[in-house]
Amino acid sequence: MVKAIIMDMDGTLLDANNTILPETKQKLLDLQKQGVRLILASGRSYTRLLPYAKELQMDQYGGMLIEVDGIAWYDFQNNERHVLRRMTPEEIRSIMQHLMNLDCESMACFDDGLYDYIPASLMELKKKLRKEQKLPADFPWTAGPWGWLADLRDGYPNITYIDDAMQIKKNINKLQIMQEEEALKKIYAELKHEYGNCFEIFRTCPRQLEVLPKGYNKGKTLQYLMKLNGWNKDEVLAFGDGENDVSMFEVVTNSFAMKNARKFIQEQAANITPATNNENGIAKALEQYMRQAR
């Protein structure tokens, strides 16, 4: 019996347009009506997850959120948010200053905003893109996982552009590092070598890294929620497509890597979805799983 389904967001539940496809949405609504609990697990903060949770009616069916790759979780049954860990400005100062010496965009994210460092080379590129795309003057300079200009104000309305790590004054949930894929591989290797003993460092998608407090990840928080709710490892299905989802695969029996995930991620999962996130991969995998379980 399936008691809960946990899903990553970008590249998993959401399609390329950041939407939940109708077939997948209907399948998840139907399962909730049968008593299955939904959990959204993402690098996104609460404010950026809430609209999708409400679209899936998780507030009516007692769903949960695992935020910022596991440093916080939200319980819709009791309308309570539980923050497990944040990093102080002093903790991240060294790694943030190190990143500022590399050719990458680095963001220090808090609940409703972020500090953003953009090197001169990338700012020139952004200026060119802004002109080509005819974006309005108030469009933010921030990058997203899929492009050099992305409007993150829906979740991070308070954006401060910095050129020194000493300008960071708030406690931080995570760091995000943006660069093109090949260059990011080298940055990832360097950070793992220099700071791997101090932080959790993940490749969340081909052109984005995330840095979290050591010992915190989606899987650890999922394991806590499973114990809290009395769910066994064979009663929870987990879906994901990124390196930060592998920790979820490790604590459940029935894990699913998306068909669009990298081969390395697929090798960590018990199953691969029969379709991508743009083709209702979760819905099709659930249909297949339910047929086999009958």
C-alpha positions as CSV (number, residue, x, y, z in Angstrom):
1,M,0.0,0.0,0.0
2,V,1.3,3.4,-0.9
3,K,1.0,5.9,1.9
4,A,3.0,8.8,0.6
5,I,4.6,10.1,-2.7
6,I,7.5,12.5,-2.6
7,M,8.5,14.5,-5.7
8,D,11.2,16.9,-6.7
9,M,9.9,19.9,-8.6
10,D,12.1,21.2,-11.5
11,G,12.7,18.5,-14.0
12,T,10.4,16.1,-12.2
13,L,6.9,17.3,-11.3
14,L,7.1,20.5,-13.4
15,D,7.5,20.5,-17.2
16,A,9.8,22.9,-19.1
17,N,7.2,25.7,-18.6
18,N,7.2,25.4,-14.8
19,T,3.7,23.9,-14.9
20,I,2.1,20.6,-13.6
21,L,0.7,18.9,-16.7
22,P,-3.1,18.1,-16.4
23,E,-2.7,14.3,-16.5
24,T,-0.2,14.3,-13.7
25,K,-2.2,16.8,-11.7
26,Q,-5.4,14.6,-12.0
27,K,-3.5,11.5,-11.0
28,L,-2.1,13.1,-7.9
29,L,-5.5,14.5,-6.9
30,D,-7.1,11.1,-7.3
31,L,-4.5,9.4,-5.1
32,Q,-4.9,12.0,-2.4
33,K,-8.7,11.3,-2.4
34,Q,-7.7,7.6,-1.7
35,G,-5.6,8.7,1.3
36,V,-2.1,9.0,-0.2
37,R,-0.1,12.0,1.2
38,L,1.9,14.1,-1.1
39,I,5.3,15.7,-0.3
40,L,7.0,18.3,-2.5
41,A,10.7,18.2,-2.0
42,S,12.7,21.0,-3.6
43,G,15.6,23.4,-3.4
44,R,12.9,26.1,-3.6
45,S,11.8,27.9,-0.5
46,Y,8.3,27.7,1.0
47,T,7.1,30.8,-0.8
48,R,7.9,29.3,-4.2
49,L,6.4,26.0,-3.4
50,L,3.1,27.1,-1.9
51,P,1.3,27.9,-5.2
52,Y,2.0,24.4,-6.6
53,A,0.9,22.8,-3.3
54,K,-2.4,24.7,-3.4
55,E,-2.9,23.8,-7.0
56,L,-2.6,20.1,-5.9
57,Q,-5.0,20.8,-3.0
58,M,-2.4,19.6,-0.6
59,D,-3.7,22.0,2.1
60,Q,-7.0,20.0,2.0
61,Y,-5.4,16.6,2.1
62,G,-2.6,17.1,4.7
63,G,0.4,17.3,2.4
64,M,3.9,18.4,3.3
65,L,6.8,20.3,1.9
66,I,10.5,19.7,2.2
67,E,12.1,23.0,1.5
68,V,15.5,24.1,0.5
69,D,16.8,20.5,0.0
70,G,15.9,19.6,3.6
71,I,16.8,22.5,5.9
72,A,13.0,23.1,6.6
73,W,9.7,21.3,6.2
74,Y,6.1,22.5,6.2
75,D,3.0,20.6,7.6
76,F,-0.3,21.5,6.0
77,Q,-2.3,19.5,8.6
78,N,-1.2,21.9,11.3
79,N,-0.1,24.9,9.2
80,E,3.3,24.8,10.8
81,R,6.7,25.4,9.3
82,H,9.7,23.8,11.0
83,V,13.2,25.3,10.2
84,L,15.9,22.8,11.1
85,R,19.0,24.8,10.2
86,R,20.3,28.0,8.7
87,M,23.8,29.2,8.1
88,T,25.2,32.4,9.7
89,P,27.0,35.0,7.6
90,E,30.2,34.0,9.4
91,E,29.8,30.3,8.3
92,I,29.5,31.0,4.6
93,R,31.9,34.0,4.4
94,S,35.0,31.9,3.3
95,I,33.2,29.9,0.6
96,M,31.3,32.9,-0.7
97,Q,34.5,34.9,-1.0
98,H,36.1,31.9,-2.7
99,L,33.3,31.9,-5.2
100,M,33.8,35.5,-6.0
101,N,37.2,34.7,-7.3
102,L,35.7,32.3,-9.8
103,D,33.8,33.1,-13.0
104,C,30.3,32.2,-11.8
105,E,27.2,33.8,-10.4
106,S,26.8,33.1,-6.7
107,M,23.6,33.7,-4.6
108,A,23.1,33.5,-0.9
109,C,19.4,32.8,-0.4
110,F,17.2,33.5,2.7
111,D,13.5,33.1,3.1
112,D,12.2,36.0,1.1
113,G,15.4,37.3,-0.7
114,L,18.9,36.8,-1.8
115,Y,22.4,38.3,-2.0
116,D,23.7,38.1,-5.6
117,Y,27.3,38.3,-6.8
118,I,27.7,38.7,-10.6
119,P,31.2,38.8,-12.0
120,A,31.9,41.5,-14.7
121,S,32.1,39.0,-17.5
122,L,28.7,37.6,-16.8
123,M,27.2,41.1,-16.3
124,E,28.3,42.0,-19.9
125,L,26.5,38.9,-21.2
126,K,23.4,39.8,-19.2
127,K,23.3,43.3,-20.5
128,K,23.5,41.9,-24.1
129,L,20.7,39.4,-23.4
130,R,18.5,42.0,-21.7
131,K,18.7,44.2,-24.8
132,E,18.1,41.3,-27.2
133,Q,15.0,40.1,-25.2
134,K,13.7,43.7,-24.7
135,L,13.2,43.2,-21.0
136,P,11.9,46.0,-18.8
137,A,14.3,48.2,-16.8
138,D,13.1,46.7,-13.5
139,F,13.7,43.1,-14.6
140,P,16.2,41.5,-12.1
141,W,19.8,40.6,-13.1
142,T,19.5,37.2,-11.4
143,A,20.2,33.9,-13.3
144,G,18.0,30.8,-13.1
145,P,18.8,27.1,-13.6
146,W,17.9,27.4,-17.3
147,G,19.1,30.8,-18.3
148,W,21.2,33.8,-17.5
149,L,18.2,36.0,-16.8
150,A,15.4,34.8,-14.6
151,D,12.8,36.6,-12.6
152,L,13.0,35.1,-9.1
153,R,10.9,37.8,-7.4
154,D,7.9,35.5,-6.9
155,G,10.0,33.7,-4.2
156,Y,12.8,36.2,-3.5
157,P,11.4,39.7,-3.7
158,N,14.3,41.2,-1.7
159,I,17.4,41.1,-3.9
160,T,20.7,42.7,-3.0
161,Y,23.6,42.8,-5.5
162,I,26.9,42.5,-3.7
163,D,30.7,42.6,-4.4
164,D,32.0,41.5,-1.0
165,A,31.0,38.6,1.3
166,M,31.0,41.0,4.2
167,Q,27.8,42.6,2.8
168,I,25.9,39.5,3.8
169,K,24.0,40.3,7.0
170,K,21.2,37.7,7.2
171,N,21.2,34.0,8.1
172,I,21.3,32.0,4.9
173,N,19.3,28.9,3.8
174,K,21.6,27.9,0.9
175,L,24.0,29.1,-1.7
176,Q,23.2,28.8,-5.5
177,I,26.0,28.8,-8.0
178,M,25.3,29.3,-11.7
179,Q,27.5,28.7,-14.7
180,E,27.5,26.8,-18.0
181,E,27.7,23.0,-17.6
182,E,31.3,22.4,-18.5
183,A,32.7,25.2,-16.5
184,L,30.4,24.2,-13.6
185,K,31.9,20.7,-13.5
186,K,35.3,22.2,-12.6
187,I,33.8,24.6,-10.0
188,Y,32.0,21.6,-8.4
189,A,35.1,19.5,-8.2
190,E,37.0,22.5,-6.6
191,L,34.3,23.2,-4.1
192,K,34.0,19.5,-3.1
193,H,37.8,19.4,-2.6
194,E,38.0,22.7,-0.6
195,Y,34.7,22.7,1.3
196,G,33.2,19.2,1.1
197,N,33.9,18.5,4.7
198,C,32.0,21.6,5.8
199,F,29.0,21.7,3.5
200,E,26.7,19.5,1.4
201,I,27.4,20.4,-2.3
202,F,25.0,19.2,-5.0
203,R,24.6,19.5,-8.7
204,T,20.9,20.2,-8.9
205,C,20.8,20.6,-12.7
206,P,23.4,20.9,-15.5
207,R,24.2,24.6,-14.8
208,Q,23.4,25.0,-11.1
209,L,25.1,23.9,-7.9
210,E,23.7,24.3,-4.4
211,V,25.5,24.4,-1.1
212,L,23.7,23.5,2.2
213,P,24.7,23.0,5.8
214,K,26.6,19.7,6.4
215,G,24.4,16.8,7.2
216,Y,21.2,18.2,5.7
217,N,19.5,16.8,2.6
218,K,16.1,15.8,1.3
219,G,16.6,12.2,2.3
220,K,17.4,12.9,5.9
221,T,14.3,15.1,6.3
222,L,12.2,12.5,4.5
223,Q,13.5,9.8,6.8
224,Y,12.4,12.0,9.8
225,L,8.9,12.5,8.3
226,M,8.6,8.7,7.6
227,K,9.3,8.0,11.3
228,L,7.0,10.7,12.4
229,N,4.1,9.3,10.4
230,G,4.9,5.6,10.9
231,W,5.6,5.0,7.2
232,N,7.8,2.0,6.2
233,K,10.4,2.4,3.4
234,D,8.2,0.3,1.0
235,E,5.2,2.5,1.6
236,V,6.7,5.7,0.1
237,L,7.4,6.4,-3.6
238,A,10.1,8.9,-4.4
239,F,10.6,10.7,-7.8
240,G,13.5,12.9,-8.8
241,D,16.0,13.9,-11.5
242,G,18.9,15.5,-9.8
243,E,21.9,14.7,-7.6
244,N,20.1,16.3,-4.6
245,D,17.3,13.7,-5.1
246,V,19.6,10.6,-4.6
247,S,19.4,10.9,-0.8
248,M,15.6,10.3,-1.1
249,F,16.2,7.2,-3.3
250,E,18.4,5.8,-0.5
251,V,15.7,5.8,2.2
252,V,12.8,4.2,0.2
253,T,12.4,0.9,-1.6
254,N,10.5,2.3,-4.6
255,S,12.5,5.1,-6.1
256,F,12.0,6.6,-9.6
257,A,14.5,8.6,-11.6
258,M,12.9,10.6,-14.4
259,K,13.6,9.5,-17.9
260,N,15.1,12.9,-18.5
261,A,17.6,12.5,-15.6
262,R,21.3,12.0,-16.3
263,K,22.5,8.4,-16.5
264,F,24.3,8.7,-13.2
265,I,21.0,9.6,-11.4
266,Q,19.1,6.8,-13.1
267,E,21.7,4.4,-11.9
268,Q,20.9,5.3,-8.3
269,A,17.2,4.6,-8.5
270,A,15.3,1.4,-8.4
271,N,13.1,2.4,-11.4
272,I,13.1,4.8,-14.3
273,T,9.9,6.5,-15.4
274,P,8.6,5.5,-18.8
275,A,8.4,9.2,-19.9
276,T,10.0,12.5,-19.2
277,N,8.8,15.4,-17.1
278,N,7.4,17.0,-20.3
279,E,5.4,13.8,-21.1
280,N,3.6,13.1,-17.7
281,G,6.4,10.9,-16.5
282,I,5.2,10.7,-12.9
283,A,1.6,9.9,-13.9
284,K,2.7,7.2,-16.3
285,A,5.1,5.7,-13.7
286,L,2.3,5.6,-11.1
287,E,-0.1,3.9,-13.5
288,Q,2.6,1.3,-14.3
289,Y,3.4,0.8,-10.7
290,M,-0.3,0.4,-9.6
291,R,-0.9,-2.2,-12.4
292,Q,2.1,-4.3,-11.3
293,A,1.1,-4.0,-7.6
294,R,-2.4,-5.4,-8.2
